[in-house]
Every structure is written in C-alpha cells, then in structure tokens.
Amino acid sequence: MLGWFVGLLPWLVRRSNQGTFGTPWNPRNDLRDALLPYAPQLLPLLVVVAATAGMLAGSAPWCAPRRRSRRLLLAALSTLGAVVAAGWSVAQTLAPEPDLGGSGSTADRVRLAFVALTAAAALVGLVLGLLVSLGGSALRAVAAAPVAVLAADWLGQLVLGAGRDAAPGWLPTVLAVLAGTGTGLALAATRPARPLARVVAWLGALALLVATPAVLTASRYVLESLRRTPVSADAAEELVRDGLQVLEGSFRATLTAWGAPPAPPVLAVVVAIVVAVAVGAARTLLARGRVRVTRRPTPADPLSR
C-alpha cells in the first residue's frame, strides 16, 4: 500500500505548488486535497502516476526472502493492498463530485472513463512490477525495460511538478540515461539463464526501450485530445486513427535519429548495451581473479623440512 502512495508523489507535489485547476474556478474542482489528478488536462499525468503506483506495489515481493512461497504470499498481499489503496483514492477524489465534463448521462460516462483509465494504468503497472519481482532473470530483464522507462517518466513528472519553470533541456537526456542504466543492469543479470533465453531477453528489452516511449507519446496525444473530441463513435474512431499515426511517426523519428545528439530512446539503448557489457566484463574479471587466487600454490613451511 505504501508503494501506491509513493507512486502518486509527482501529483501530490504538483497540486501543492500549482493549487487549483479548472477555468472558471469551481469549488468542486479544487484538487488541492484530491489524491488523483482527475482533470481533463491532467490525463497523461494520471496514467503515469497510476501505472507507477501499481508498479511499485507489484515490486514488493522483491524485498522478500528467496523462498518462493513467501514471495507469492507477499505478492498477493501487495496486490490486495494496491486494490484497496486505489479504490480509496478514487472514492476520495470523486467524493466532492467534481465537474469532469459532460452533462446528464454523459457526465456519468465521463466519470466512469476516469475510473477505468485509473484501473487500467494501475493494472499494467502492477503486472510489470510482479514480473520484475517474481520472474526469472530473462523475463525480469524484458519487463525491466518498460519499468525503467515508466520510472524515468515518473521522475521527470516529479521534477516538473516541483519546479515552477519550464522543463530544462537536459532532462530528457538524463532520464534516457537512467532508463538505459536500469535496463542494462537487468540484462547483465541474465548471465545464469540459457543462451536462447538471454538472446530473447536482450532483443525484447532493447526493443521495448524504443517501443515504450513511442507508446507513451501516442497515449499522451490521445489523452490530451479527448477533451476536445465529441462523444460519438466516428470521433472516437478518428482519434484512434490519429493516435496510431502518432505512434508510427514516433517510431519513425526514433529509428531514423542516429545522428548527434541521438534521440532519447536511442541513447537509452546505447547506454543499456554499454552498462550490460561493462558489468558482464567486470564480473568475468573478478571471477578470473578469484580462480587465480584459489589456484596459487602455498609456500612450504621451512620448519617442516
């Protein structure tokens, strides 16, 4: 349960610095006490904090002993705690009946959409956290890539919420290096796995380092466009089509940006490879040094001659 509220930290910091939301001001939309950013213009932030909160809750078994039974028990307890914390957060946020948009029956649908988006993001984060904490080394490495990207995005949201100025230019580069470092450490830990599993883990993790930022970019576009989209099947279909085009454009921009400076996803891939190779080489050198020490002959005792 603690992990859930730690995941909400970027929003808690931002609401204390920026105060109320909504134009014109409505006392029901005063989010200074709300646990979740339930405002149409804050949907991307809602996805990031809910996914990270679920991810931290699912990572709780990582702190458990090696015994799998205890880790599974802790996973079940952390999942239950996340469900309770998420339900309480949603109920607390919706208690003042904020004006989320729509009127009449559509207002209930809009409110249900906020709850469904929260649940979906938290569920994705929870599954990723459980894969990292319970999976084998190869599966953990594959899941670590989106986890590292989400964690870096969460950190970026925390920096933006704490500051009152625009985002610094160096922030995307630092976040890409952090995401690549986390993924590289997870790839270096796949050494005990079978060769085929290691190859699959490397390919999957590096691919997800590129795919996850593109998915986040497309989802931000869709979420930011929702408040300007009328409630109709044709409008929703057009919005999904535009989101897929943004996803394709993000992929294309990343895969063709191999110049200097590289795009953040490309930089994350390079850093992951360098960190994994460096850690693996360091472990190999240490292992060889230990072998030489154990094989070194001991000098004979002169008094025993």
Solvent accessible surface area in square Angstrom, and as a share of the most:
residue,aa,sasa,rsa
1,M,106,0.47
2,L,140,0.70
3,G,18,0.17
4,W,1,0.00
5,F,51,0.21
6,V,62,0.35
7,G,0,0.00
8,L,0,0.00
9,L,70,0.35
10,P,1,0.00
11,W,0,0.00
12,L,41,0.21
13,V,38,0.22
14,R,60,0.22
15,R,45,0.16
16,S,85,0.55
17,N,41,0.21
18,Q,87,0.39
19,G,17,0.17
20,T,48,0.28
21,F,21,0.09
22,G,36,0.34
23,T,137,0.80
24,P,118,0.74
25,W,144,0.50
26,N,38,0.20
27,P,90,0.57
28,R,106,0.39
29,N,25,0.13
30,D,41,0.21
31,L,6,0.03
32,R,128,0.47
33,D,113,0.58
34,A,8,0.06
35,L,24,0.12
36,L,0,0.00
37,P,0,0.00
38,Y,3,0.01
39,A,8,0.06
40,P,38,0.24
41,Q,66,0.29
42,L,3,0.01
43,L,11,0.05
44,P,14,0.09
45,L,7,0.04
46,L,0,0.00
47,V,26,0.15
48,V,3,0.02
49,V,0,0.00
50,A,0,0.00
51,A,4,0.03
52,T,3,0.02
53,A,0,0.00
54,G,1,0.01
55,M,6,0.03
56,L,64,0.32
57,A,3,0.02
58,G,0,0.00
59,S,32,0.21
60,A,31,0.24
61,P,0,0.00
62,W,141,0.49
63,C,116,0.70
64,A,20,0.15
65,P,70,0.44
66,R,217,0.79
67,R,144,0.53
68,R,141,0.52
69,S,70,0.45
70,R,121,0.44
71,R,32,0.12
72,L,84,0.42
73,L,110,0.55
74,L,57,0.29
75,A,8,0.06
76,A,60,0.47
77,L,101,0.50
78,S,9,0.06
79,T,40,0.23
80,L,110,0.55
81,G,11,0.10
82,A,6,0.05
83,V,93,0.53
84,V,78,0.45
85,A,1,0.01
86,A,20,0.15
87,G,41,0.39
88,W,151,0.53
89,S,0,0.00
90,V,21,0.12
91,A,60,0.47
92,Q,56,0.25
93,T,3,0.02
94,L,28,0.14
95,A,76,0.59
96,P,77,0.48
97,E,97,0.43
98,P,6,0.04
99,D,69,0.36
100,L,11,0.06
101,G,30,0.29
102,G,51,0.49
103,S,87,0.56
104,G,63,0.60
105,S,77,0.49
106,T,37,0.22
107,A,34,0.26
108,D,97,0.50
109,R,135,0.49
110,V,34,0.19
111,R,73,0.27
112,L,119,0.59
113,A,57,0.44
114,F,10,0.04
115,V,45,0.26
116,A,56,0.43
117,L,45,0.22
118,T,2,0.01
119,A,60,0.46
120,A,54,0.42
121,A,9,0.07
122,A,13,0.10
123,L,108,0.54
124,V,86,0.50
125,G,0,0.00
126,L,18,0.09
127,V,70,0.40
128,L,25,0.13
129,G,0,0.00
130,L,42,0.21
131,L,60,0.30
132,V,23,0.13
133,S,0,0.00
134,L,33,0.16
135,G,12,0.11
136,G,48,0.46
137,S,25,0.16
138,A,20,0.15
139,L,84,0.42
140,R,49,0.18
141,A,0,0.00
142,V,38,0.22
143,A,5,0.04
144,A,11,0.09
145,A,0,0.00
146,P,16,0.10
147,V,27,0.16
148,A,13,0.10
149,V,13,0.08
150,L,12,0.06
151,A,41,0.32
152,A,9,0.07
153,D,23,0.12
154,W,39,0.14
155,L,61,0.30
156,G,4,0.04
157,Q,30,0.13
158,L,36,0.18
159,V,55,0.31
160,L,69,0.34
161,G,2,0.02
162,A,61,0.47
163,G,35,0.34
164,R,189,0.69
165,D,128,0.66
166,A,93,0.72
167,A,57,0.45
168,P,41,0.25
169,G,74,0.72
170,W,149,0.52
171,L,10,0.05
172,P,67,0.42
173,T,67,0.39
174,V,62,0.35
175,L,26,0.13
176,A,8,0.06
177,V,55,0.32
178,L,83,0.41
179,A,5,0.04
180,G,0,0.00
181,T,45,0.26
182,G,31,0.30
183,T,0,0.00
184,G,0,0.00
185,L,94,0.47
186,A,17,0.13
187,L,1,0.00
188,A,9,0.07
189,A,38,0.29
190,T,0,0.00
191,R,109,0.40
192,P,119,0.75
193,A,25,0.19
194,R,197,0.72
195,P,105,0.66
196,L,135,0.67
197,A,36,0.28
198,R,85,0.31
199,V,82,0.47
200,V,86,0.49
201,A,1,0.01
202,W,57,0.20
203,L,121,0.60
204,G,22,0.21
205,A,0,0.00
206,L,30,0.15
207,A,61,0.47
208,L,59,0.29
209,L,0,0.00
210,V,20,0.12
211,A,24,0.19
212,T,17,0.10
213,P,30,0.19
214,A,2,0.02
215,V,77,0.44
216,L,20,0.10
217,T,61,0.35
218,A,9,0.07
219,S,36,0.23
220,R,64,0.23
221,Y,80,0.31
222,V,38,0.22
223,L,15,0.07
224,E,80,0.36
225,S,10,0.06
226,L,78,0.39
227,R,138,0.50
228,R,163,0.59
229,T,33,0.19
230,P,94,0.59
231,V,109,0.63
232,S,56,0.36
233,A,86,0.66
234,D,112,0.58
235,A,15,0.12
236,A,51,0.39
237,E,102,0.46
238,E,94,0.42
239,L,15,0.08
240,V,88,0.50
241,R,114,0.42
242,D,43,0.22
243,G,5,0.04
244,L,107,0.53
245,Q,109,0.48
246,V,43,0.25
247,L,42,0.21
248,E,95,0.43
249,G,27,0.26
250,S,23,0.15
251,F,62,0.26
252,R,133,0.48
253,A,61,0.47
254,T,11,0.06
255,L,100,0.50
256,T,101,0.59
257,A,34,0.26
258,W,158,0.56
259,G,52,0.50
260,A,103,0.80
261,P,126,0.79
262,P,49,0.31
263,A,20,0.16
264,P,58,0.36
265,P,16,0.10
266,V,4,0.03
267,L,35,0.18
268,A,5,0.04
269,V,20,0.12
270,V,68,0.39
271,V,24,0.14
272,A,0,0.00
273,I,67,0.34
274,V,92,0.53
275,V,29,0.17
276,A,4,0.03
277,V,91,0.52
278,A,56,0.43
279,V,37,0.21
280,G,23,0.22
281,A,50,0.38
282,A,50,0.38
283,R,105,0.38
284,T,38,0.22
285,L,119,0.59
286,L,109,0.54
287,A,44,0.34
288,R,143,0.52
289,G,32,0.30
290,R,168,0.61
291,V,66,0.38
292,R,170,0.62
293,V,97,0.56
294,T,111,0.65
295,R,195,0.71
296,R,162,0.59
297,P,115,0.72
298,T,122,0.71
299,P,127,0.80
300,A,70,0.55
301,D,80,0.41
302,P,96,0.61
303,L,166,0.83
304,S,88,0.57
305,R,223,0.82
